[in-house]
Amino acid sequence: MKKLLFCVCLLAVVLFGGDKLLASDKVKAVAHVSTQSVTQAESSFKSNKSATATQNFASDMQAAINNYPALDASAALIDLDTGQTYNAGKTGTLFKAASTAKVLAAVDYMHEVEQGNATLDEEIDGTSAQQLIEKMLEVSDNDAWADINDFLGAQQQKYAQSIGLASFTGGDYNTITASDQAKLLAQLAEGKLINSAERTTLYTYMENADGTNLITAAAPSGATVYHKYGELWGYLNDTAIINFNVHHFALVIFTNNEDGTADDYNDQVALIQSVSAAVFADYD
């Protein structure tokens, strides 16, 4: 710091002459250099802190998954502030999306509304589309989901492909990778898929969704979790957009016991909570 101040003062002497460098000018020069140095130091600290934290995400998620060797699991995290993606477990493996696919159906329907091809007031099988979306997100109503899927038809598969969800296969397959599911949530959070009014509507339903014993159970006080869980045969999944402190991220955790039963349900719950807790700890 002393060397830097000396250089600033010497430069002023050369340019203006030592007798013309007023005391007030010296004070201003010192203040400017000091402020700039503090700002650079803070920036460096934040950068280093961020780098240290992000280096832990994948390894900490993997460590949590490793505690449950009898389960297949895949976790994907997208930091919405940096755009960085972190994966753990069976990366690239297709999992049954189960009811987490209801988020895609809801987003696609909202997209159709914005395109002028549908309305939220439109009745489908005697119920408004908005009520169907609310039911399928909040209480995971499968009949409501079926009605929305019937309305969207094959167009939903095309929509998924158009937004980069290359691994998604709808219909009876209903499969996707954790990383693509996280990509869907990230694009939703970033406002790339639907406008803010429609997104707020979905957020309201997702914040009140059931299945709060998974990611939500691991969330610290003050965290806001917009999520959708899914359970089918041996699969138990949870997916969420999360605001925590100054951080914003999308987290997806898929699990499967391979037996097609709920025999390992408690372990699957514990795995999801453990992975979530590791992520929250890295952000804290």
C-alpha positions in Angstrom: 0.0 0.0 0.0 2.8 2.4 0.9 4.6 1.8 -2.4 1.3 2.4 -4.3 0.7 5.8 -2.4 4.3 6.8 -3.1 3.8 6.1 -6.9 0.6 8.2 -6.9 2.2 11.1 -5.2 5.3 10.9 -7.4 3.2 11.0 -10.5 1.4 14.1 -9.3 4.7 15.8 -8.7 5.9 15.0 -12.2 2.7 16.3 -13.8 1.9 19.3 -11.7 5.1 20.2 -9.8 5.6 19.5 -6.2 4.8 23.0 -5.0 1.3 22.8 -6.8 0.2 19.6 -5.3 -2.1 20.9 -2.5 -2.7 19.0 0.7 -6.3 18.5 -0.3 -5.2 16.9 -3.5 -3.0 14.5 -1.6 -5.9 13.6 0.7 -8.1 12.9 -2.3 -5.5 10.8 -4.0 -4.9 8.7 -0.8 -8.7 8.3 -0.3 -9.2 7.2 -3.9 -6.4 4.6 -3.7 -7.6 3.4 -0.3 -11.2 2.9 -1.5 -10.0 1.2 -4.7 -7.8 -1.1 -2.7 -10.6 -2.1 -0.3 -13.0 -2.6 -3.2 -10.5 -4.9 -5.0 -9.8 -6.8 -1.8 -13.5 -7.3 -1.2 -14.0 -8.5 -4.8 -11.1 -10.9 -4.4 -12.4 -12.2 -1.2 -15.9 -12.8 -2.6 -14.4 -14.4 -5.7 -12.2 -16.7 -3.6 -15.1 -17.5 -1.2 -17.3 -18.4 -4.2 -14.6 -20.5 -5.8 -14.0 -22.4 -2.5 -17.7 -23.0 -2.1 -18.4 -24.2 -5.6 -15.5 -26.6 -5.5 -17.4 -28.5 -2.7 -20.8 -28.8 -4.3 -20.3 -31.9 -6.5 -18.1 -33.7 -3.9 -20.4 -33.0 -1.0 -23.5 -34.1 -2.9 -21.6 -37.3 -4.0 -20.5 -37.9 -0.4 -24.1 -37.8 0.7 -25.2 -40.2 -2.0 -22.4 -42.6 -1.2 -23.9 -43.1 2.3 -26.8 -45.0 0.6 -25.1 -47.6 -1.7 -28.3 -49.7 -2.1 -29.9 -46.8 -4.0 -29.5 -45.3 -7.4 -29.4 -41.6 -7.2 -28.6 -38.5 -9.3 -28.3 -34.9 -8.2 -28.0 -31.8 -10.2 -27.4 -28.3 -9.0 -27.4 -25.1 -11.1 -26.3 -21.9 -9.5 -28.5 -19.3 -11.0 -26.1 -16.5 -10.0 -23.1 -17.9 -11.8 -24.6 -20.3 -14.3 -22.4 -23.1 -13.1 -23.8 -26.7 -13.0 -22.7 -29.4 -10.6 -23.7 -33.1 -10.8 -23.3 -36.1 -8.6 -24.4 -39.7 -8.6 -25.5 -41.5 -11.8 -25.0 -38.5 -14.0 -26.7 -38.9 -17.4 -28.9 -41.8 -16.2 -32.5 -41.6 -17.2 -34.9 -41.7 -14.2 -38.6 -41.8 -14.1 -39.6 -38.2 -13.6 -42.8 -39.3 -11.9 -44.8 -36.2 -10.8 -41.9 -33.8 -11.1 -42.8 -33.8 -14.8 -45.9 -31.9 -13.8 -43.7 -28.8 -13.8 -42.9 -29.2 -17.5 -46.6 -29.7 -18.3 -47.5 -26.5 -16.3 -44.8 -24.4 -18.0 -45.8 -25.7 -21.4 -49.5 -24.9 -20.8 -48.5 -21.4 -19.7 -46.4 -21.0 -22.8 -49.5 -22.0 -24.9 -51.4 -19.3 -23.1 -48.8 -16.7 -24.0 -48.9 -17.9 -27.6 -52.6 -17.3 -27.7 -53.4 -21.0 -28.1 -55.0 -21.5 -24.7 -56.4 -19.6 -21.7 -56.3 -20.2 -18.0 -60.1 -19.9 -17.9 -60.5 -22.5 -20.5 -62.5 -25.5 -19.2 -60.9 -28.9 -19.7 -63.2 -31.8 -18.7 -65.3 -29.4 -16.7 -62.6 -27.7 -14.8 -60.7 -24.5 -15.6 -57.1 -25.0 -16.7 -55.8 -22.9 -13.9 -57.5 -25.1 -11.3 -56.1 -28.2 -12.9 -52.6 -26.7 -12.8 -53.0 -25.7 -9.2 -54.2 -29.2 -8.3 -51.4 -31.0 -10.1 -48.7 -28.9 -8.5 -50.0 -28.4 -5.0 -51.5 -31.8 -4.3 -50.0 -33.8 -7.2 -53.5 -34.6 -8.7 -52.9 -37.2 -11.4 -56.3 -36.7 -13.0 -55.6 -33.0 -13.4 -52.3 -33.8 -14.9 -53.9 -36.2 -17.4 -56.3 -33.5 -18.5 -53.5 -31.0 -19.1 -51.4 -33.7 -20.9 -54.4 -34.6 -23.1 -54.8 -30.9 -24.0 -51.1 -30.5 -24.9 -50.7 -33.9 -26.7 -47.6 -34.5 -28.7 -46.8 -30.8 -28.7 -45.4 -31.2 -25.1 -42.6 -33.5 -26.4 -41.7 -30.9 -29.1 -41.7 -28.1 -26.5 -39.3 -30.1 -24.3 -36.9 -30.5 -27.2 -37.2 -26.9 -28.1 -36.0 -25.7 -24.7 -33.1 -28.1 -24.6 -34.4 -31.1 -22.6 -32.9 -33.6 -25.0 -33.3 -36.5 -22.6 -37.0 -36.1 -21.9 -39.4 -38.7 -23.2 -43.0 -38.2 -22.3 -46.1 -40.4 -22.4 -45.8 -43.8 -20.7 -42.0 -43.5 -20.5 -41.9 -40.1 -18.6 -38.1 -40.2 -18.3 -35.5 -37.5 -18.0 -32.0 -36.9 -16.5 -31.6 -34.9 -13.3 -29.4 -32.4 -15.2 -32.2 -31.7 -17.8 -34.8 -31.4 -15.1 -32.5 -28.8 -13.4 -32.1 -27.0 -16.7 -35.9 -26.7 -16.9 -36.1 -25.2 -13.5 -33.2 -22.8 -14.2 -34.8 -21.5 -17.3 -38.1 -21.0 -15.5 -36.4 -19.1 -12.7 -34.4 -17.0 -15.2 -37.6 -15.9 -17.0 -36.6 -17.6 -20.3 -39.8 -19.7 -20.6 -42.8 -17.7 -19.5 -43.4 -14.2 -18.3 -43.2 -13.1 -14.7 -46.9 -13.1 -14.1 -47.3 -16.8 -15.1 -44.1 -17.7 -13.3 -45.4 -16.1 -10.1 -48.6 -18.2 -10.4 -46.6 -21.4 -10.7 -44.3 -20.3 -7.8 -47.3 -19.8 -5.6 -48.5 -23.4 -6.2 -45.0 -24.9 -5.9 -44.3 -23.1 -2.6 -47.5 -24.7 -1.2 -46.8 -28.1 -2.8 -47.0 -31.3 -0.7 -44.0 -33.5 -0.2 -42.4 -31.1 2.3 -40.4 -33.9 4.0 -37.8 -33.9 1.2 -35.7 -30.8 0.1 -37.9 -28.5 2.1 -37.3 -30.4 5.3 -33.6 -29.7 5.0 -34.0 -26.0 4.2 -32.7 -23.5 6.8 -34.9 -20.8 8.2 -35.3 -18.0 5.7 -34.9 -20.2 2.6 -37.8 -20.1 0.1 -38.4 -23.3 -1.7 -40.5 -23.7 -4.9 -40.7 -27.4 -5.4 -42.4 -30.4 -6.9 -41.8 -33.9 -5.7 -42.6 -37.2 -7.4 -43.1 -40.8 -6.3 -43.7 -43.8 -8.6 -42.9 -47.5 -7.9 -39.3 -47.4 -6.6 -38.7 -43.8 -7.5 -38.7 -40.9 -5.1 -37.7 -37.5 -6.5 -37.7 -33.8 -5.5 -36.9 -30.8 -7.6 -36.8 -27.2 -6.4 -36.0 -23.5 -7.2 -34.5 -22.1 -4.0 -33.7 -18.6 -2.7 -31.4 -18.7 0.3 -29.7 -15.7 1.7 -28.3 -13.9 -1.4 -28.1 -17.2 -3.4 -30.5 -18.6 -6.0 -30.2 -22.1 -7.3 -32.1 -25.0 -8.8 -31.7 -28.4 -7.1 -32.9 -31.8 -8.5 -32.5 -35.1 -6.7 -33.7 -38.4 -8.2 -33.6 -41.7 -6.4 -34.6 -45.3 -7.3 -34.4 -48.5 -5.3 -34.5 -50.7 -8.5 -37.0 -53.1 -6.9 -40.0 -51.0 -8.0 -41.3 -50.9 -4.4 -41.5 -48.4 -1.5 -39.4 -50.7 0.7 -36.5 -48.2 0.8 -38.7 -45.1 1.1 -37.2 -44.0 4.4 -33.6 -44.3 3.1 -34.7 -42.4 -0.1 -36.1 -39.6 2.1 -32.9 -39.5 4.1 -30.7 -39.4 1.0 -32.7 -36.4 -0.4 -32.5 -34.6 2.9 -28.8 -35.3 3.2 -27.9 -34.1 -0.3 -30.0 -31.0 0.3 -28.4 -30.3 3.6 -25.0 -30.5 2.1 -25.9 -28.0 -0.6 -27.4 -25.6 2.0 -24.3 -25.9 4.1 -22.0 -25.1 1.2 -24.1 -21.9 0.5 -24.3 -20.9 4.1 
